[in-house]
């Protein structure tokens, strides 16, 4: 993949975290890493009603990606994998401390 990325737009983003942050009444942080081994991971943290201390949701997606079109000016990729909303999944690895 690194050879294919030379001289085009993918070279700028491969194996790097691309992040976005938006803060207003709510707060949204997201980032995407496209790895050169054709895997990806996406993180998103969304805080709704930050000033009121309301709801926080965390989303994690991971899987694979493939190139559909590639040129000097742009790239079209397809991502596929699994999506998990951490706030909706029971955490099987936490337990109360034994006394």
BAVEX-359063 format. One record per atom (N, C-alpha, C): residue number from 1; residue in three letters; chain; atom name; z, y, x. Coordinates in nm, 4 decimals. Atoms other than C-alpha are relative to their C-alpha. Example, Ala and Ser with C-alpha at 12.3 -4.5 7.8 and 13.67 -1.06 7.14 Angstrom:
REM BAVEX-359063
+-----+-----+-------+------+----------+----------+----------+
|   n | res | chain | atom |       c3 |       c2 |       c1 |
+-----+-----+-------+------+----------+----------+----------+
|   1 | ALA |     A |    N |   0.0000 |  -0.1190 |   0.0890 |
|   1 | ALA |     A |   CA |   0.7800 |  -0.4500 |   1.2300 |
|   1 | ALA |     A |    C |   0.0000 |   0.1200 |   0.0900 |
|   2 | SER |     A |    N |  -0.0060 |  -0.1190 |  -0.0820 |
|   2 | SER |     A |   CA |   0.7140 |  -0.1060 |   1.3670 |
|   2 | SER |     A |    C |   0.0730 |   0.1090 |  -0.0770 |
+-----+-----+-------+------+----------+----------+----------+
***
This chain:
REM BAVEX-359063
+-----+-----+-------+------+----------+----------+----------+
|   n | res | chain | atom |       c3 |       c2 |       c1 |
+-----+-----+-------+------+----------+----------+----------+
|   1 | UNK |     A |    N |   0.0000 |  -0.1191 |   0.0811 |
|   1 | UNK |     A |   CA |   0.0000 |   0.0000 |   0.0000 |
|   1 | UNK |     A |    C |   0.0000 |   0.1255 |   0.0854 |
|   2 | UNK |     A |    N |  -0.0048 |  -0.1195 |  -0.0847 |
|   2 | UNK |     A |   CA |   0.0765 |   0.2425 |   0.2793 |
|   2 | UNK |     A |    C |  -0.1378 |   0.0373 |   0.0537 |
|   3 | UNK |     A |    N |   0.1366 |  -0.0281 |  -0.0455 |
|   3 | UNK |     A |   CA |  -0.2819 |   0.2077 |   0.4046 |
|   3 | UNK |     A |    C |  -0.0813 |   0.0656 |  -0.1113 |
|   4 | UNK |     A |    N |   0.0712 |  -0.0588 |   0.1137 |
|   4 | UNK |     A |   CA |  -0.4187 |   0.2839 |   0.0554 |
|   4 | UNK |     A |    C |   0.0447 |   0.1435 |  -0.0267 |
|   5 | UNK |     A |    N |  -0.0563 |  -0.1316 |   0.0310 |
|   5 | UNK |     A |   CA |  -0.1926 |   0.5900 |   0.0277 |
|   5 | UNK |     A |    C |  -0.0439 |   0.1082 |   0.0986 |
|   6 | UNK |     A |    N |   0.0411 |  -0.1007 |  -0.0988 |
|   6 | UNK |     A |   CA |  -0.3246 |   0.7603 |   0.3410 |
|   6 | UNK |     A |    C |  -0.1116 |   0.0867 |  -0.0568 |
|   7 | UNK |     A |    N |   0.1033 |  -0.0944 |   0.0415 |
|   7 | UNK |     A |   CA |  -0.5200 |   1.0727 |   0.2550 |
|   7 | UNK |     A |    C |  -0.0072 |   0.0271 |  -0.1483 |
|   8 | UNK |     A |    N |   0.0027 |  -0.0338 |   0.1421 |
|   8 | UNK |     A |   CA |  -0.4323 |   1.0884 |  -0.1143 |
|   8 | UNK |     A |    C |   0.1400 |   0.0372 |  -0.0483 |
|   9 | UNK |     A |    N |  -0.1231 |  -0.0542 |   0.0572 |
|   9 | UNK |     A |   CA |  -0.1578 |   1.2103 |  -0.3449 |
|   9 | UNK |     A |    C |   0.1188 |  -0.0959 |   0.0051 |
|  10 | UNK |     A |    N |  -0.1109 |   0.0957 |  -0.0040 |
|  10 | UNK |     A |   CA |   0.0494 |   0.8892 |  -0.3367 |
|  10 | UNK |     A |    C |   0.0795 |   0.0084 |   0.1299 |
|  11 | UNK |     A |    N |  -0.0675 |  -0.0120 |  -0.1290 |
|  11 | UNK |     A |   CA |   0.1334 |   0.9502 |   0.0287 |
|  11 | UNK |     A |    C |   0.1233 |   0.0902 |  -0.0099 |
|  12 | UNK |     A |    N |  -0.1089 |  -0.0971 |   0.0140 |
|  12 | UNK |     A |   CA |   0.3589 |   1.2391 |  -0.0823 |
|  12 | UNK |     A |    C |   0.1216 |  -0.0554 |  -0.0739 |
|  13 | UNK |     A |    N |  -0.1112 |   0.0470 |   0.0835 |
|  13 | UNK |     A |   CA |   0.5724 |   1.0324 |  -0.3195 |
|  13 | UNK |     A |    C |   0.0479 |  -0.1419 |   0.0294 |
|  14 | UNK |     A |    N |  -0.0405 |   0.1374 |  -0.0260 |
|  14 | UNK |     A |   CA |   0.5844 |   0.6739 |  -0.1925 |
|  14 | UNK |     A |    C |   0.1300 |  -0.0078 |   0.0798 |
|  15 | UNK |     A |    N |  -0.1272 |   0.0260 |  -0.0679 |
|  15 | UNK |     A |   CA |   0.9307 |   0.5531 |  -0.0883 |
|  15 | UNK |     A |    C |   0.0894 |   0.1245 |   0.0097 |
|  16 | UNK |     A |    N |  -0.0819 |  -0.1212 |   0.0057 |
|  16 | UNK |     A |   CA |   1.0845 |   0.8902 |  -0.1775 |
|  16 | UNK |     A |    C |   0.0501 |   0.0195 |  -0.1428 |
|  17 | UNK |     A |    N |  -0.0543 |  -0.0297 |   0.1330 |
|  17 | UNK |     A |   CA |   1.3052 |   0.9978 |  -0.4657 |
|  17 | UNK |     A |    C |  -0.0562 |   0.1336 |  -0.0465 |
|  18 | UNK |     A |    N |   0.0509 |  -0.1210 |   0.0639 |
|  18 | UNK |     A |   CA |   1.1341 |   1.2488 |  -0.6921 |
|  18 | UNK |     A |    C |   0.0950 |   0.0294 |  -0.1151 |
|  19 | UNK |     A |    N |  -0.1067 |  -0.0287 |   0.0970 |
|  19 | UNK |     A |   CA |   1.3980 |   1.4246 |  -0.9018 |
|  19 | UNK |     A |    C |  -0.0315 |   0.1234 |  -0.0818 |
|  20 | UNK |     A |    N |   0.0144 |  -0.1119 |   0.0915 |
|  20 | UNK |     A |   CA |   1.4160 |   1.6657 |  -1.1916 |
|  20 | UNK |     A |    C |   0.1369 |   0.0267 |  -0.0619 |
|  21 | UNK |     A |    N |  -0.1277 |  -0.0350 |   0.0615 |
|  21 | UNK |     A |   CA |   1.7159 |   1.8553 |  -1.3273 |
|  21 | UNK |     A |    C |  -0.0234 |   0.1139 |  -0.0980 |
|  22 | UNK |     A |    N |   0.0106 |  -0.1033 |   0.1029 |
|  22 | UNK |     A |   CA |   1.7397 |   2.0595 |  -1.6459 |
|  22 | UNK |     A |    C |   0.1396 |   0.0273 |  -0.0537 |
|  23 | UNK |     A |    N |  -0.1325 |  -0.0355 |   0.0513 |
|  23 | UNK |     A |   CA |   2.0534 |   2.2474 |  -1.7466 |
|  23 | UNK |     A |    C |  -0.0155 |   0.1172 |  -0.0958 |
|  24 | UNK |     A |    N |  -0.0097 |  -0.1060 |   0.0999 |
|  24 | UNK |     A |   CA |   2.0908 |   2.4507 |  -2.0641 |
|  24 | UNK |     A |    C |   0.1210 |  -0.0359 |  -0.0858 |
|  25 | UNK |     A |    N |  -0.1113 |   0.0451 |   0.0828 |
|  25 | UNK |     A |   CA |   2.3079 |   2.3552 |  -2.3610 |
|  25 | UNK |     A |    C |   0.0352 |  -0.1459 |   0.0316 |
|  26 | UNK |     A |    N |  -0.0163 |   0.1386 |  -0.0420 |
|  26 | UNK |     A |   CA |   2.2595 |   1.9982 |  -2.2415 |
|  26 | UNK |     A |    C |  -0.0363 |  -0.0086 |   0.1478 |
|  27 | UNK |     A |    N |   0.0347 |   0.0210 |  -0.1407 |
|  27 | UNK |     A |   CA |   2.2148 |   1.8551 |  -1.8932 |
|  27 | UNK |     A |    C |  -0.0777 |  -0.1302 |   0.0108 |
|  28 | UNK |     A |    N |   0.0841 |   0.1181 |  -0.0179 |
|  28 | UNK |     A |   CA |   1.9389 |   1.6117 |  -1.7964 |
|  28 | UNK |     A |    C |  -0.0384 |  -0.0105 |   0.1465 |
|  29 | UNK |     A |    N |   0.0369 |   0.0293 |  -0.1391 |
|  29 | UNK |     A |   CA |   1.8999 |   1.4608 |  -1.4483 |
|  29 | UNK |     A |    C |  -0.0789 |  -0.1300 |   0.0001 |
|  30 | UNK |     A |    N |   0.0779 |   0.1233 |  -0.0092 |
|  30 | UNK |     A |   CA |   1.6271 |   1.2109 |  -1.3778 |
|  30 | UNK |     A |    C |  -0.0671 |  -0.0080 |   0.1365 |
|  31 | UNK |     A |    N |   0.0703 |   0.0202 |  -0.1262 |
|  31 | UNK |     A |   CA |   1.4639 |   1.0605 |  -1.0724 |
|  31 | UNK |     A |    C |  -0.0784 |  -0.1305 |  -0.0048 |
|  32 | UNK |     A |    N |   0.0890 |   0.1158 |  -0.0066 |
|  32 | UNK |     A |   CA |   1.1913 |   0.8112 |  -0.9914 |
|  32 | UNK |     A |    C |  -0.0309 |  -0.0283 |   0.1455 |
|  33 | UNK |     A |    N |   0.0409 |   0.0421 |  -0.1336 |
|  33 | UNK |     A |   CA |   1.1235 |   0.6129 |  -0.6765 |
|  33 | UNK |     A |    C |  -0.1107 |  -0.1040 |  -0.0165 |
|  34 | UNK |     A |    N |   0.1099 |   0.0964 |  -0.0068 |
|  34 | UNK |     A |   CA |   0.7846 |   0.4455 |  -0.6364 |
|  34 | UNK |     A |    C |   0.0027 |  -0.0585 |   0.1407 |
|  35 | UNK |     A |    N |  -0.0099 |   0.0635 |  -0.1317 |
|  35 | UNK |     A |   CA |   0.8256 |   0.1963 |  -0.3546 |
|  35 | UNK |     A |    C |  -0.1365 |  -0.0545 |   0.0432 |
|  36 | UNK |     A |    N |   0.1290 |   0.0454 |  -0.0527 |
|  36 | UNK |     A |   CA |   0.5395 |   0.0911 |  -0.1292 |
|  36 | UNK |     A |    C |  -0.0218 |  -0.1499 |  -0.0185 |
|  37 | UNK |     A |    N |   0.0183 |   0.1426 |   0.0291 |
|  37 | UNK |     A |   CA |   0.6013 |  -0.2738 |  -0.2221 |
|  37 | UNK |     A |    C |  -0.0324 |  -0.0223 |  -0.1492 |
|  38 | UNK |     A |    N |   0.0409 |   0.0017 |   0.1412 |
|  38 | UNK |     A |   CA |   0.4850 |  -0.1908 |  -0.5790 |
|  38 | UNK |     A |    C |   0.1161 |  -0.0250 |  -0.0966 |
|  39 | UNK |     A |    N |  -0.1128 |   0.0018 |   0.0920 |
|  39 | UNK |     A |   CA |   0.8356 |  -0.1803 |  -0.7287 |
|  39 | UNK |     A |    C |   0.0426 |   0.1448 |  -0.0226 |
|  40 | UNK |     A |    N |  -0.0485 |  -0.1343 |   0.0280 |
|  40 | UNK |     A |   CA |   1.0028 |   0.1219 |  -0.8858 |
|  40 | UNK |     A |    C |   0.1398 |  -0.0078 |  -0.0587 |
|  41 | UNK |     A |    N |  -0.1259 |  -0.0150 |   0.0713 |
|  41 | UNK |     A |   CA |   1.3379 |   0.2428 |  -1.0131 |
|  41 | UNK |     A |    C |   0.0045 |   0.1425 |  -0.0558 |
|  42 | UNK |     A |    N |  -0.0105 |  -0.1281 |   0.0700 |
|  42 | UNK |     A |   CA |   1.4012 |   0.5247 |  -1.2610 |
|  42 | UNK |     A |    C |   0.1439 |   0.0157 |  -0.0472 |
|  43 | UNK |     A |    N |  -0.1358 |  -0.0299 |   0.0444 |
|  43 | UNK |     A |   CA |   1.7410 |   0.6848 |  -1.3255 |
|  43 | UNK |     A |    C |  -0.0035 |   0.1234 |  -0.0890 |
|  44 | UNK |     A |    N |  -0.0122 |  -0.1194 |   0.0831 |
|  44 | UNK |     A |   CA |   1.8327 |   0.9274 |  -1.6020 |
|  44 | UNK |     A |    C |   0.1434 |   0.0111 |  -0.0505 |
|  45 | UNK |     A |    N |  -0.1326 |  -0.0300 |   0.0498 |
|  45 | UNK |     A |   CA |   2.1657 |   1.0856 |  -1.6877 |
|  45 | UNK |     A |    C |  -0.0144 |   0.1178 |  -0.0950 |
|  46 | UNK |     A |    N |   0.0164 |  -0.1017 |   0.1026 |
|  46 | UNK |     A |   CA |   2.1740 |   1.2854 |  -2.0098 |
|  46 | UNK |     A |    C |   0.1368 |   0.0340 |  -0.0588 |
|  47 | UNK |     A |    N |  -0.1268 |  -0.0461 |   0.0562 |
|  47 | UNK |     A |   CA |   2.4788 |   1.4900 |  -2.1097 |
|  47 | UNK |     A |    C |  -0.0320 |   0.0952 |  -0.1139 |
|  48 | UNK |     A |    N |   0.0276 |  -0.0787 |   0.1196 |
|  48 | UNK |     A |   CA |   2.4477 |   1.6201 |  -2.4648 |
|  48 | UNK |     A |    C |   0.1263 |   0.0758 |  -0.0383 |
|  49 | UNK |     A |    N |  -0.1154 |  -0.0806 |   0.0364 |
|  49 | UNK |     A |   CA |   2.6773 |   1.9072 |  -2.5615 |
|  49 | UNK |     A |    C |   0.0980 |   0.0125 |   0.1148 |
|  50 | UNK |     A |    N |  -0.0833 |  -0.0059 |  -0.1198 |
|  50 | UNK |     A |   CA |   2.8072 |   1.9607 |  -2.2075 |
|  50 | UNK |     A |    C |   0.1207 |   0.0908 |  -0.0217 |
|  51 | UNK |     A |    N |  -0.1098 |  -0.0951 |   0.0184 |
|  51 | UNK |     A |   CA |   3.0149 |   2.2624 |  -2.3066 |
|  51 | UNK |     A |    C |   0.1071 |  -0.0545 |  -0.0946 |
|  52 | UNK |     A |    N |  -0.0960 |   0.0576 |   0.0947 |
|  52 | UNK |     A |   CA |   3.1776 |   2.0649 |  -2.5897 |
|  52 | UNK |     A |    C |   0.0535 |  -0.1343 |   0.0482 |
|  53 | UNK |     A |    N |  -0.0451 |   0.1282 |  -0.0545 |
|  53 | UNK |     A |   CA |   3.2242 |   1.7505 |  -2.3752 |
|  53 | UNK |     A |    C |  -0.0393 |  -0.1179 |  -0.0862 |
|  54 | UNK |     A |    N |   0.0416 |   0.1038 |   0.0938 |
|  54 | UNK |     A |   CA |   3.0258 |   1.5351 |  -2.6142 |
|  54 | UNK |     A |    C |  -0.0465 |  -0.1284 |   0.0664 |
|  55 | UNK |     A |    N |   0.0500 |   0.1335 |  -0.0335 |
|  55 | UNK |     A |   CA |   2.8053 |   1.2385 |  -2.5281 |
|  55 | UNK |     A |    C |  -0.0764 |  -0.0030 |   0.1324 |
|  56 | UNK |     A |    N |   0.0740 |   0.0221 |  -0.1235 |
|  56 | UNK |     A |   CA |   2.6754 |   1.1077 |  -2.1942 |
|  56 | UNK |     A |    C |  -0.0685 |  -0.1352 |  -0.0089 |
|  57 | UNK |     A |    N |   0.0729 |   0.1268 |  -0.0033 |
|  57 | UNK |     A |   CA |   2.4039 |   0.8428 |  -2.1698 |
|  57 | UNK |     A |    C |  -0.0653 |  -0.0156 |   0.1371 |
|  58 | UNK |     A |    N |   0.0619 |   0.0313 |  -0.1285 |
|  58 | UNK |     A |   CA |   2.2761 |   0.6740 |  -1.8562 |
|  58 | UNK |     A |    C |  -0.1061 |  -0.1066 |  -0.0233 |
|  59 | UNK |     A |    N |   0.1110 |   0.0931 |   0.0148 |
|  59 | UNK |     A |   CA |   1.9400 |   0.4995 |  -1.8418 |
|  59 | UNK |     A |    C |  -0.0494 |  -0.0406 |   0.1384 |
|  60 | UNK |     A |    N |   0.0563 |   0.0525 |  -0.1246 |
|  60 | UNK |     A |   CA |   1.8106 |   0.2777 |  -1.5637 |
|  60 | UNK |     A |    C |  -0.1181 |  -0.0894 |  -0.0378 |
|  61 | UNK |     A |    N |   0.1172 |   0.0849 |   0.0204 |
|  61 | UNK |     A |   CA |   1.4625 |   0.1260 |  -1.5567 |
|  61 | UNK |     A |    C |  -0.0471 |  -0.0466 |   0.1367 |
|  62 | UNK |     A |    N |   0.0561 |   0.0489 |  -0.1253 |
|  62 | UNK |     A |   CA |   1.3168 |  -0.0939 |  -1.2861 |
|  62 | UNK |     A |    C |  -0.1054 |  -0.1037 |  -0.0302 |
|  63 | UNK |     A |    N |   0.1076 |   0.0965 |   0.0179 |
|  63 | UNK |     A |   CA |   1.0192 |  -0.3166 |  -1.2368 |
|  63 | UNK |     A |    C |  -0.1075 |   0.0213 |   0.1039 |
|  64 | UNK |     A |    N |   0.1147 |  -0.0087 |  -0.0898 |
|  64 | UNK |     A |   CA |   0.6729 |  -0.2957 |  -1.0881 |
|  64 | UNK |     A |    C |  -0.0955 |   0.1086 |  -0.0474 |
|  65 | UNK |     A |    N |   0.1037 |  -0.0968 |   0.0346 |
|  65 | UNK |     A |   CA |   0.3807 |  -0.0571 |  -1.0837 |
|  65 | UNK |     A |    C |  -0.1312 |  -0.0415 |   0.0643 |
|  66 | UNK |     A |    N |   0.1318 |   0.0291 |  -0.0549 |
|  66 | UNK |     A |   CA |   0.0085 |  -0.0780 |  -1.0222 |
|  66 | UNK |     A |    C |  -0.0885 |   0.1231 |  -0.0105 |
|  67 | UNK |     A |    N |   0.0943 |  -0.1119 |  -0.0009 |
|  67 | UNK |     A |   CA |  -0.2710 |   0.1647 |  -0.9453 |
|  67 | UNK |     A |    C |  -0.1121 |  -0.0313 |  -0.0988 |
|  68 | UNK |     A |    N |   0.1133 |   0.0125 |   0.0919 |
|  68 | UNK |     A |   CA |  -0.5219 |   0.2146 |  -1.2264 |
|  68 | UNK |     A |    C |  -0.1189 |   0.0799 |   0.0536 |
|  69 | UNK |     A |    N |   0.1030 |  -0.0844 |  -0.0606 |
|  69 | UNK |     A |   CA |  -0.7176 |   0.5015 |  -1.0639 |
|  69 | UNK |     A |    C |   0.0628 |   0.0771 |   0.1144 |
|  70 | UNK |     A |    N |  -0.0523 |  -0.0707 |  -0.1162 |
|  70 | UNK |     A |   CA |  -0.6800 |   0.6724 |  -0.7287 |
|  70 | UNK |     A |    C |  -0.1101 |   0.0849 |   0.0615 |
|  71 | UNK |     A |    N |   0.0940 |  -0.0910 |  -0.0653 |
|  71 | UNK |     A |   CA |  -0.8530 |   0.9762 |  -0.5793 |
|  71 | UNK |     A |    C |   0.0788 |   0.0964 |   0.0874 |
|  72 | UNK |     A |    N |  -0.0654 |  -0.1000 |  -0.0842 |
|  72 | UNK |     A |   CA |  -0.7784 |   1.2603 |  -0.3382 |
|  72 | UNK |     A |    C |   0.0863 |   0.0943 |  -0.0840 |
|  73 | UNK |     A |    N |  -0.0672 |  -0.0991 |   0.0841 |
|  73 | UNK |     A |   CA |  -0.6681 |   1.4842 |  -0.6270 |
|  73 | UNK |     A |    C |   0.1104 |  -0.0569 |  -0.0895 |
|  74 | UNK |     A |    N |  -0.0982 |   0.0546 |   0.0926 |
|  74 | UNK |     A |   CA |  -0.4654 |   1.2447 |  -0.8397 |
|  74 | UNK |     A |    C |   0.0023 |  -0.1514 |  -0.0027 |
|  75 | UNK |     A |    N |  -0.0153 |   0.1445 |   0.0138 |
|  75 | UNK |     A |   CA |  -0.3539 |   0.8982 |  -0.9333 |
|  75 | UNK |     A |    C |   0.0448 |  -0.0308 |  -0.1421 |
|  76 | UNK |     A |    N |  -0.0464 |   0.0515 |   0.1276 |
|  76 | UNK |     A |   CA |  -0.3107 |   0.7055 |  -1.2558 |
|  76 | UNK |     A |    C |   0.0620 |  -0.1356 |   0.0293 |
|  77 | UNK |     A |    N |  -0.0693 |   0.1259 |  -0.0237 |
|  77 | UNK |     A |   CA |  -0.0519 |   0.4303 |  -1.2398 |
|  77 | UNK |     A |    C |   0.0554 |  -0.0524 |  -0.1313 |
|  78 | UNK |     A |    N |  -0.0652 |   0.0643 |   0.1140 |
|  78 | UNK |     A |   CA |   0.0968 |   0.1855 |  -1.4867 |
|  78 | UNK |     A |    C |   0.1305 |  -0.0579 |   0.0510 |
|  79 | UNK |     A |    N |  -0.1287 |   0.0586 |  -0.0371 |
|  79 | UNK |     A |   CA |   0.4650 |   0.1006 |  -1.4699 |
|  79 | UNK |     A |    C |   0.0427 |  -0.0971 |  -0.1091 |
|  80 | UNK |     A |    N |  -0.0463 |   0.0994 |   0.0963 |
|  80 | UNK |     A |   CA |   0.6208 |  -0.2035 |  -1.6350 |
|  80 | UNK |     A |    C |   0.1253 |  -0.0656 |   0.0554 |
|  81 | UNK |     A |    N |  -0.1248 |   0.0594 |  -0.0440 |
|  81 | UNK |     A |   CA |   0.9618 |  -0.3623 |  -1.6236 |
|  81 | UNK |     A |    C |   0.1018 |  -0.0012 |  -0.1120 |
|  82 | UNK |     A |    N |  -0.1052 |   0.0025 |   0.1013 |
|  82 | UNK |     A |   CA |   1.2946 |  -0.3442 |  -1.8011 |
|  82 | UNK |     A |    C |   0.0713 |   0.1345 |  -0.0034 |
|  83 | UNK |     A |    N |  -0.0699 |  -0.1247 |   0.0248 |
|  83 | UNK |     A |   CA |   1.4859 |  -0.0531 |  -1.9469 |
|  83 | UNK |     A |    C |   0.1390 |  -0.0340 |  -0.0502 |
|  84 | UNK |     A |    N |  -0.1379 |   0.0264 |   0.0421 |
|  84 | UNK |     A |   CA |   1.8640 |  -0.0510 |  -1.9808 |
|  84 | UNK |     A |    C |   0.0725 |   0.1316 |  -0.0210 |
|  85 | UNK |     A |    N |  -0.0862 |  -0.1146 |   0.0263 |
|  85 | UNK |     A |   CA |   2.0835 |   0.2091 |  -2.1419 |
|  85 | UNK |     A |    C |   0.1423 |  -0.0467 |   0.0275 |
|  86 | UNK |     A |    N |  -0.1299 |   0.0478 |  -0.0445 |
|  86 | UNK |     A |   CA |   2.4123 |   0.1618 |  -1.9609 |
|  86 | UNK |     A |    C |   0.1101 |   0.0201 |  -0.1034 |
|  87 | UNK |     A |    N |  -0.1040 |  -0.0268 |   0.0996 |
|  87 | UNK |     A |   CA |   2.6153 |   0.3123 |  -2.2448 |
|  87 | UNK |     A |    C |  -0.0046 |  -0.1000 |  -0.1152 |
|  88 | UNK |     A |    N |   0.0131 |   0.0952 |   0.1096 |
|  88 | UNK |     A |   CA |   2.4893 |   0.0392 |  -2.4813 |
|  88 | UNK |     A |    C |   0.0161 |  -0.1450 |   0.0455 |
|  89 | UNK |     A |    N |  -0.0137 |   0.1351 |  -0.0543 |
|  89 | UNK |     A |   CA |   2.5540 |  -0.2626 |  -2.2565 |
|  89 | UNK |     A |    C |   0.1459 |  -0.0248 |   0.0352 |
|  90 | UNK |     A |    N |  -0.1359 |   0.0362 |  -0.0380 |
|  90 | UNK |     A |   CA |   2.8848 |  -0.4369 |  -2.2222 |
|  90 | UNK |     A |    C |   0.0025 |  -0.0291 |   0.1490 |
|  91 | UNK |     A |    N |  -0.0099 |   0.0221 |  -0.1440 |
|  91 | UNK |     A |   CA |   2.9950 |  -0.4349 |  -1.8608 |
|  91 | UNK |     A |    C |   0.0812 |  -0.1275 |   0.0256 |
|  92 | UNK |     A |    N |  -0.0637 |   0.1299 |  -0.0202 |
|  92 | UNK |     A |   CA |   3.0734 |  -0.7983 |  -1.7777 |
|  92 | UNK |     A |    C |   0.0796 |  -0.0079 |   0.1300 |
|  93 | UNK |     A |    N |  -0.0622 |   0.0073 |  -0.1311 |
|  93 | UNK |     A |   CA |   3.1972 |  -0.7163 |  -1.4293 |
|  93 | UNK |     A |    C |   0.1261 |   0.0846 |   0.0125 |
|  94 | UNK |     A |    N |  -0.1249 |  -0.0756 |  -0.0068 |
|  94 | UNK |     A |   CA |   3.4929 |  -0.4971 |  -1.5173 |
|  94 | UNK |     A |    C |   0.1088 |  -0.0774 |  -0.0714 |
|  95 | UNK |     A |    N |  -0.1126 |   0.0684 |   0.0601 |
|  95 | UNK |     A |   CA |   3.8338 |  -0.6281 |  -1.6027 |
|  95 | UNK |     A |    C |   0.1257 |   0.0827 |   0.0218 |
|  96 | UNK |     A |    N |  -0.1285 |  -0.0671 |  -0.0184 |
|  96 | UNK |     A |   CA |   4.1865 |  -0.5023 |  -1.6442 |
|  96 | UNK |     A |    C |   0.0706 |  -0.0641 |   0.1180 |
|  97 | UNK |     A |    N |  -0.0735 |   0.0511 |  -0.1166 |
|  97 | UNK |     A |   CA |   4.3998 |  -0.5348 |  -1.3354 |
|  97 | UNK |     A |    C |   0.1147 |  -0.0896 |  -0.0463 |
|  98 | UNK |     A |    N |  -0.1125 |   0.0904 |   0.0297 |
|  98 | UNK |     A |   CA |   4.6467 |  -0.8224 |  -1.3400 |
|  98 | UNK |     A |    C |   0.1281 |   0.0602 |   0.0557 |
|  99 | UNK |     A |    N |  -0.1296 |  -0.0519 |  -0.0472 |
|  99 | UNK |     A |   CA |   5.0092 |  -0.7277 |  -1.3108 |
|  99 | UNK |     A |    C |   0.0947 |  -0.1111 |   0.0282 |
+-----+-----+-------+------+----------+----------+----------+
***
